[in-house]
């Protein structure tokens, strides 16, 4: 009787051990099948395919990075900073019909436009700006203000 009990206990332990090993085998096979890439026959060829794809992505990224650098260099000369202020320069006109507008690039180079509205008519002035300062013509207080505010935009 004792031998039968020992054989039964041994068989149960062996059965549990076989179930655990079967479970581990099935989960590892499932995991392996998930790692397969398309129609690749082995894990090594699947990994090689993945690495080739990564190399292609890296070369494409390098090309895009170079193009972005070129665009950033070209963009420095584009108008990036704009500010406008309306004001009333004369007592006899009603409302803020006059304005000053600064149009500057990344180096604070550009132009300041001013429109002065009076009863007799409207005059428009354009003055060049270099590094946020006047170059040829004296700037009014409003023009200096819009240039300094536009330079702070970015």
C-alpha positions as a printed NumPy array, in Angstrom:
array([[  0.   ,   0.   ,   0.   ],
       [  2.837,   2.299,   0.813],
       [  4.394,   1.683,  -2.57 ],
       [  1.143,   2.459,  -4.327],
       [  0.84 ,   5.715,  -2.404],
       [  4.397,   6.668,  -3.3  ],
       [  3.781,   5.825,  -6.967],
       [  0.579,   7.882,  -6.978],
       [  2.275,  10.881,  -5.363],
       [  5.213,  10.537,  -7.774],
       [  2.824,  10.335, -10.732],
       [  0.935,  13.457,  -9.567],
       [  4.207,  15.382,  -9.135],
       [  5.38 ,  14.191, -12.549],
       [  2.035,  15.213, -14.092],
       [  2.239,  18.703, -12.519],
       [  5.823,  19.06 , -13.741],
       [  4.777,  18.059, -17.288],
       [  1.92 ,  20.602, -17.207],
       [  4.292,  23.394, -16.109],
       [  6.794,  22.489, -18.848],
       [  4.001,  22.332, -21.447],
       [  2.739,  25.773, -20.376],
       [  6.247,  27.249, -20.613],
       [  6.767,  25.674, -24.03 ],
       [  3.47 ,  27.014, -25.406],
       [  4.132,  30.543, -24.116],
       [  7.66 ,  30.561, -25.596],
       [  6.323,  29.387, -28.978],
       [  3.684,  32.157, -28.916],
       [  6.367,  34.696, -28.05 ],
       [  8.598,  33.462, -30.879],
       [  5.731,  33.698, -33.379],
       [  5.116,  37.304, -32.329],
       [  8.772,  38.115, -33.036],
       [  8.575,  36.861, -36.619],
       [  8.553,  39.646, -39.209],
       [  6.436,  39.013, -42.311],
       [  7.561,  35.862, -44.138],
       [ 10.973,  35.527, -42.512],
       [ 11.934,  31.948, -41.793],
       [ 14.158,  32.544, -38.763],
       [ 14.489,  34.965, -35.928],
       [ 17.953,  35.972, -37.157],
       [ 16.663,  37.008, -40.597],
       [ 13.788,  38.893, -38.933],
       [ 16.241,  40.813, -36.757],
       [ 18.409,  41.553, -39.813],
       [ 15.336,  42.926, -41.611],
       [ 14.568,  45.15 , -38.636],
       [ 18.148,  46.466, -38.545],
       [ 18.109,  47.192, -42.301],
       [ 14.905,  49.175, -41.758],
       [ 16.531,  51.1  , -38.901],
       [ 19.538,  51.921, -41.104],
       [ 17.182,  53.229, -43.813],
       [ 15.351,  55.345, -41.248],
       [ 18.646,  56.72 , -39.955],
       [ 19.795,  57.735, -43.443],
       [ 16.398,  59.343, -44.15 ],
       [ 16.585,  61.181, -40.826],
       [ 20.051,  62.494, -41.731],
       [ 18.716,  63.823, -45.05 ],
       [ 15.764,  65.508, -43.352],
       [ 18.031,  66.993, -40.693],
       [ 20.255,  68.488, -43.405],
       [ 17.261,  69.975, -45.207],
       [ 15.956,  71.5  , -41.972],
       [ 19.329,  73.156, -41.361],
       [ 19.246,  74.667, -44.865],
       [ 15.707,  75.96 , -44.292],
       [ 16.68 ,  77.463, -40.94 ],
       [ 19.615,  79.314, -42.535],
       [ 17.376,  80.644, -45.319],
       [ 14.611,  81.581, -42.877],
       [ 16.804,  84.1  , -41.034],
       [ 16.138,  86.709, -43.759],
       [ 12.335,  86.244, -43.767],
       [ 10.027,  88.63 , -41.934],
       [  9.488,  87.052, -38.529],
       [  8.742,  89.914, -36.194],
       [  5.828,  92.256, -36.795],
       [  4.337,  94.872, -34.532],
       [  1.905,  97.708, -35.221],
       [  0.731, 100.633, -33.128],
       [ -2.046, 103.116, -33.941],
       [ -1.81 , 106.663, -32.603],
       [ -3.114, 110.221, -33.029],
       [ -0.236, 112.607, -33.911],
       [ -2.353, 115.764, -34.372],
       [ -4.976, 117.37 , -32.153],
       [ -7.228, 118.439, -35.016],
       [ -7.9  , 114.882, -36.301],
       [-10.236, 112.506, -34.532],
       [ -9.277, 108.976, -33.539],
       [ -6.132, 106.972, -33.968],
       [ -5.977, 107.067, -37.762],
       [ -2.159, 107.07 , -37.983],
       [  0.034, 104.001, -37.412],
       [  3.594, 102.71 , -37.3  ],
       [  4.441,  99.127, -38.22 ],
       [  7.774,  97.336, -37.891],
       [  8.568,  94.367, -40.177],
       [ 11.802,  92.69 , -39.051],
       [ 13.716,  89.468, -39.716],
       [ 15.611,  87.347, -37.171],
       [ 18.528,  89.838, -37.187],
       [ 16.14 ,  92.759, -36.511],
       [ 16.765,  94.042, -40.027],
       [ 13.839,  95.267, -42.078],
       [ 11.623,  98.3  , -42.44 ],
       [  9.345, 100.459, -40.361],
       [  6.259, 101.836, -42.12 ],
       [  4.442, 104.901, -40.811],
       [  1.228, 106.5  , -41.931],
       [  0.397, 110.   , -40.703],
       [ -3.225, 110.979, -41.17 ],
       [ -4.19 , 114.667, -41.141],
       [ -7.162, 116.629, -42.438],
       [ -5.202, 117.626, -45.505],
       [ -4.332, 114.012, -46.385],
       [ -2.421, 110.915, -45.422],
       [  1.326, 110.489, -45.851],
       [  3.127, 107.165, -45.759],
       [  6.814, 106.773, -44.884],
       [  9.111, 103.736, -45.099],
       [ 12.421, 103.744, -43.251],
       [ 15.078, 101.01 , -43.286],
       [ 16.092,  99.354, -40.022],
       [ 19.4  ,  97.566, -39.389],
       [ 19.932,  95.576, -36.164],
       [ 16.91 ,  97.279, -34.625],
       [ 18.277, 100.805, -35.196],
       [ 17.844, 103.583, -37.726],
       [ 20.203, 103.626, -40.682],
       [ 19.441, 106.704, -42.789],
       [ 16.46 , 108.568, -41.367],
       [ 15.605, 109.685, -37.877],
       [ 12.909, 107.587, -36.215],
       [  9.919, 109.004, -34.382],
       [  9.07 , 107.901, -30.844],
       [  6.282, 105.616, -32.139],
       [  8.601, 104.071, -34.731],
       [ 11.261, 103.357, -32.108],
       [  8.604, 101.792, -29.877],
       [  7.234,  99.431, -32.539],
       [ 10.776,  98.379, -33.49 ],
       [ 11.668,  97.544, -29.881],
       [  8.351,  95.705, -29.355],
       [  8.729,  93.763, -32.604],
       [ 12.285,  92.779, -31.64 ],
       [ 10.889,  91.242, -28.421],
       [  8.236,  89.227, -30.326],
       [ 10.191,  85.953, -30.55 ]])
